[in-house]
Amino acid sequence: MCTAATYKTKDFYFGRTLDYEFSYGDQIVITPRNYAFNFRHVGDMKNHYAIIGMAHVAEDYPLYYDAMNEKGVAMAGLNFVGNAVYAAIKPDVENIAQFEFIPWILSQCSSLVEVRELLERINIVNTPFSEQFPLAQLHWIISDENESITVESMSDGLHIYDNPVGVLTNNPPFPQQMFQLNNYMYLSPKQPRNTFCENLALDAYSRGMGGLGLPGDLSSSSRFVRVAFTKVNAISGESEEESVSQFFHILGSVDQQRGCCEVADGKYEITLYTSCCNVTKGIYYYNTYENHQISAVDMYVENLDSDKMICYPVIQGERINYQNK
């Protein structure tokens, strides 16, 4: 289970939580402009936009979970189990395997306008990366500073939806997630007033009662509502520190703690990492379940004209600042 969101202050921010019971061994991976992507059905791409994101590297290939490119487009894949269906190879289209979708988009699109054009020619196919890495059942959020879309490949074809809230979780399909927001149109960050009965002396007895009824469980539907409400009401200063801090607080509203979501006997889903991309500046921020300190990798510090992947291990282990030692 996962949650993704966008946020805009002076710069544009994009990120996600990755919630699972174990890690595959993730790294922050930069694929420079001359790293050769070998796409299974459309051939090699030797020159492209530089990309940075979180990925598992297998056979010298970055299996990206979320990433952004140097032109200001960001993208994340989230679990969509039971609904994701990928197609067979078709003629006269660009057949892109599910695991190639993020690099295919980010390697050549500088805006959502270009993303939409590319999606008109694409067929997301059911080619697995390998026997060790079968098809992941995903849907995707793709964003630039102006708009977001959700892409879902299902049994009845490829669906592309405008995403006006800039939020995505998991099931059900995106139109149903958006529809459920109708059930919470009464929520407000302001204190409520008595509309129950004017003849009853009803008072708000606690701060925060305008949000009474905001779902607090860990289901994907509830996380969608909670992050949407938090994001659209979040207020931040314009500085990088204020913006990044606020973004981590937004996604912190759906943080999963070990023990609260049991997926098997003795196994629990947790928020393995939370990311925050400054898409404007090309900086990838993250923290992990075991390390709440925010770490960062700036893609522009690296040689983006290289042909070799640049990888940074995820920093683990809680770091506590003792003020009196």
GIPE-V483598 format. One record per pair of residues at least 24 apart in sequence whose ideal C-beta (glycine too) atoms are under 7 Angstrom apart, sorted by the first residue. I is the first residue (numbers start at 1). J is the second residue. Records with the same first field share a line. If there is no record, write none. Layout:
BEGIN
I=J ; J
END
This chain:
BEGIN
1=79 ; 170 ; 220 ; 269
2=78 ; 79 ; 169 ; 170
3=169 ; 223 ; 227 ; 251 ; 254
4=76 ; 78 ; 141 ; 167 ; 168
5=166 ; 167 ; 227 ; 231 ; 250 ; 251
6=143 ; 148 ; 166
7=231 ; 247 ; 250
8=145
9=236 ; 238 ; 243
10=238
11=243 ; 278 ; 280 ; 281
12=72 ; 145 ; 279 ; 280
13=243 ; 247 ; 276 ; 277 ; 278 ; 279
14=68 ; 74 ; 143 ; 277 ; 279
15=247 ; 251 ; 274 ; 275 ; 276 ; 277
16=66 ; 76 ; 275
17=251 ; 254 ; 271 ; 274
18=65 ; 272 ; 273
19=256 ; 269 ; 270 ; 271 ; 272
20=269 ; 272
21=263 ; 267 ; 268 ; 269
23=272
24=56
25=56
26=54 ; 55 ; 56 ; 273 ; 314
27=55 ; 57 ; 311 ; 312 ; 313 ; 314
28=52 ; 54 ; 284 ; 297 ; 312
29=53 ; 55 ; 57 ; 62 ; 309 ; 311
30=299 ; 302 ; 309 ; 310
31=62 ; 103 ; 309
32=303 ; 304 ; 305 ; 306 ; 307 ; 310
33=304 ; 305
34=305 ; 306 ; 307
35=307 ; 308 ; 309
36=307
37=103 ; 107
39=96 ; 100 ; 104
40=97 ; 100 ; 127
41=89 ; 95 ; 125
42=94 ; 95 ; 96
45=107
48=107 ; 108
49=106 ; 107 ; 108
50=299 ; 304
51=103 ; 106 ; 107
52=282 ; 284 ; 297 ; 299
53=284
54=273 ; 275 ; 286
57=311
58=129 ; 133
62=309
63=99 ; 129
64=102 ; 103
66=275
67=102 ; 106
68=277 ; 279
69=106
70=282 ; 299 ; 304
71=110
72=144 ; 145 ; 279 ; 280
73=106 ; 109 ; 110 ; 111 ; 115 ; 142 ; 144
74=143 ; 277 ; 279
75=102 ; 105 ; 106 ; 140 ; 142
76=140 ; 141
77=102 ; 138 ; 140
78=138 ; 139 ; 168 ; 169 ; 170
79=137 ; 138 ; 170
80=137 ; 138 ; 139 ; 152 ; 170 ; 171
81=137
82=171
83=154 ; 171 ; 173
84=137 ; 138 ; 139 ; 153 ; 154
85=153 ; 154 ; 155
86=124 ; 125 ; 126 ; 135 ; 153
87=123 ; 124 ; 125 ; 126
88=125 ; 126
89=125
90=123
93=121 ; 122 ; 123
94=121 ; 122 ; 123
95=123 ; 125
96=122 ; 123 ; 124 ; 125
97=125 ; 127
98=124 ; 135 ; 136 ; 138
99=129
101=140
105=142
111=144
112=142 ; 144 ; 146 ; 147 ; 149
115=142
119=151 ; 160
124=153 ; 158
141=168
145=279
150=174
165=228 ; 232
166=231
167=224 ; 227 ; 228 ; 231
169=220 ; 223 ; 224
170=220
171=220
177=221 ; 224
180=221 ; 225
181=225 ; 228
184=213 ; 214 ; 225
187=211 ; 213 ; 214 ; 229
189=233
218=256 ; 260 ; 261
223=254
226=253 ; 254
227=251 ; 253 ; 254
244=276 ; 285 ; 294
247=276
248=274 ; 276 ; 287 ; 294
273=314
288=314 ; 316
290=316 ; 317 ; 318
291=315 ; 316 ; 317 ; 318 ; 319
292=318
293=319
END
